Amino acid sequence: MFWKDIRFALRILRRTPGYTLLAALVVAVGIGSTASIFSVLKTVVLEPLPYPSTDRLITVWLDNRIQGWPEDITSFPNYADWRDRNQVFEQLAAYRTRSYNLTGDGEPRRVRAGAVTHDFFQTMGVQPLYGRDFKPEEDVDGAEAVVILGHSFWQSAWGGDPAAVGQKITLQGEVCQIVGVAPAELNFPADVEVWHPLAPSEGLRNARGALWLPVVGRLKPGVTLAQAQAEMSRIAANLEQEYPDTNEGYGINLKPLHDHVVGEARPGLWLMMAAVGLLLVIACANAAGLALVRAVGRRRELTIRTALGASRARVIRQLLAESVLLALAGGVLGIVLAHAALAALLGLAPELPRLSQVSIDWVVLLAAVGVAVLSGVLIGLAPALEVTRTDPSRVLTDGGRGQSMGVGGRRLRQVLVVAEVALCLVLLVGSGLLIRSLLELRRVDPGLEVDGLLTLNLATSGPRYQEGPQRSAFYAQLLERVRAVPGVTEAGATSALFIPLLTNSATFTIEGRPPVPQSERVEVPIDIVTEGFFETVRVPLLAGRLFDGTDTEESPRVVLINQTMARRFWPDGDPVGDRFKYGGPDSDSPWMRIVGVVADVKRSGLDRPVRPSTFVPHSQVARGFMTLVVRTPGDPQALIPALRSAVWELDPELPVFSVSTVREQLDDSLAQRRFLMTLLTIFSGLALLLALVGVYGVVSYSASQRTREMGVRLALGAKRGQVLRLVLGEGFRLAAIGAVLGLAGAFAVTRFMESLLFGVGAADPVSLLAVGLLVVGTSIAACCFPALRAARVDPASALRYE
């Protein structure tokens, strides 16, 4: 019986290729969009990390309640106490990521390195693919330099040759022996090319106030996250009592490694999944409307089959077989669309974890089949129930009029269209809010003149740059050469132009003021800048002076602060001339005199408040890693070859990396918001198109069924404009009801988007009103053609219409 239904459904669908193709396309849009987003969500969010017992891998953070950072890095002594005092972790390992100069054969390059304690690989549950793991005696300062190659780096640089183990490479001017190759699944921290032992210096091993280490651990079997959190909180409380000068206000916060890796991608991807879910529902409602019209056209045929002995259940099953087959065809077409959509999506996507692993695999295919079958049932069930509940005798005696849709059928189709409009409006409101947020962000003043700025990163290494004066002299010579490059108007350097949340920072003590308790101290970023930096980026000087040639290593220490710091800590006075030092009152840091106040810059992100910041001169605190900032009135990209040459003329083994314009960096900071906005706008556009097709279909069908009525009206003296308004009124009512319901739904749903918005509320009246008018206006426009056709009907022909 089942196969008979399938064969008959195939014959029926072949007889109506236009309907079959249109309905399959509608379903394909919904399933294709759902499959493409689900494939990303599955890989990035739902799949476990590729490590043994990955649910037991936990990141361990310093809960910095003073600064409001629940996921802060910690010191080596704190890490050692966490490791030695706990009873819940099998192992606890520390790590940090750095970048090193790789020199030797070919052009110098910069590689991303993972500095880890000797037990890191064991904690992650992996072993080197070739060679061996680190030994405990290699994890001490002064030990022989050894490295393990990252898998992708090993493949690209050594062609996947196991003989790489035992060879040597030069990092930061130091020769290191390769002792192993990491397995492909190890990608935490992300994109590490070279691993080496952490081997902290004696000073860092004992500096409890120096926060520089993230920590990861593996729970013992059977230990829950709640139990581990309670144990580590107890340890943190004990450390607070034992070391109040450094640990007061510090707790411990545990977070599953998977949640840490997924990070901020989770809410955006779930939002996209919800969006395509709504789009799929709209597509199903649209296809159900088409199926209802087609079923009404077959009502006489179906009634005859009932009269000849077929049960109502048998007819419903046949109609469901047709709709499921139709949905499966749409599913196949949707998978084809999903492949193309996924390729485009991955091209648009910002940096997401495990993005390279995203594909349409068997799980996605199985889910698509399941969604197609469910969609087929949803599409066919309501029309089947509606068309088979009519009294057969009335249909057979009504003759041709049996082909018209009854009151119940008209109401069902109107309900479907209203639902399409309402769901479409929810998507459009979400899209509108994201668009407005992005526009608000673009209007934020970053605090510097962006256009014409180019940055490139440098990091000196090796014996030539061991001392501060050597590094200072190199950058002074380099800036002199760079300023002489044709097209360069100004140049300077900084340790960081834009800063992450966790950056190089410290608390401070202001001279002449009472000591501040540890729990009330504020950390401020410490940035190193050269003479000419602020002039290059066009950040105004508000008070005092900028750094100049008098600020040398031998002269008294000086510092600049930003406007936010001046307002917060000197609200009633001029900070210029006052002194402070990093750390507490008893720290060994030198006192520094404030010589100037500069304007604020949105260095932590356009959507984040400006932090109190400090700047020290490179001539007094010389660093090897610096960002060169160059201004030109022309195309910044055209300067890149000349700038590289200027660097390599001074040191041919110095890599030049991360070259980009400041405009590109600001655009990259908005990449994730722009990605979500683009996808939601595309899905909203598809939803609006489907909703308009639904409105058009209902109004057009209704007008055709009322052709005789329109002819009578016109014959009795009705104006054509009145007929036009009558038909448009039906479309307006459907759109208006859908818009009201959609606005109510959007008001409830968009509250969950608040974390993704900036400068606009979830109930933004401008977005709600604009989207409501758009939906109603385009719906009326979609009704214009059937309305004009009805208004132009010939009364004589209409009176003969049956």
Buried (B, 14 or more C-beta within 10 A) or exposed (E): EEEEBEEEBEEBBEEBEEBBBBBBBBBBBBBBBBBBBBBBBBBBBEBEBBBEEBEBBBBBBBBBBBBEBEBBBBBBBBBBBBBEEBEBBBBBBBBBBBBBBBBEEEEBBBBBBBBBBBBBBBBBBBBBBBBEBBEEEBBBEEBEBBBBBBBBBBBEBBEEEEEBBEEEBBBBBEEBEBBBBBBBBBBBBEEBBBBBBBBBEEEBBEBBBBBBBBBBBBBBEEBEBEBBBEBBBEBBBEBBEEBEEBBBBBBBBBBBBBEBBBEEBEBBBBBBBBBBBBBBBBBBBBBBBBBBBBBBBBBBEBBEBBEEEBEEEBBBBBBBBBBBBBBBBBBBBBBEBBBEBBEEBBEEBBEBBBBEEBEBEEBBBEBBBEBBBBBBBBBBBBBBBBBBEBEBEEBBEBEEEBBBBBEEBBEBBBBBBBBBBBBBBBBBBBBBBBBBBBEBBEEBEBBBEBEBBBBBBBBBBBEBBEEBEBBBBBBBEBBEBBBEBEBBEBBBBBBBBBBEEBBBBBBBBBEEEEEBEBEEBBBBBBBBBBBBBBBBBBBEBBBBEBBEEEBEEEEBBBBBBBBBBBEEBBEEEEBBEBBBBBBBEEBEBEEBBBBBBBBBBBBBBBBEEBBBBBBBBBBBBBBBBBBBBBBBEEEBEEBBEBBBEBBBEEBEBBBBBEBBBBBBBBBBBBEBBBBBBBBBBBBBBBBBBBBBBBBBBBBBBBBBBBBBBBBBBBEEEBEBEEBBEBBBBBBBEBBBBBBBBBBEBBBEBBEBBEEBBBBBBBBBEEBBEBBBEBBBEBBBBBBBBBBBBBBEBEBEEBEEBE
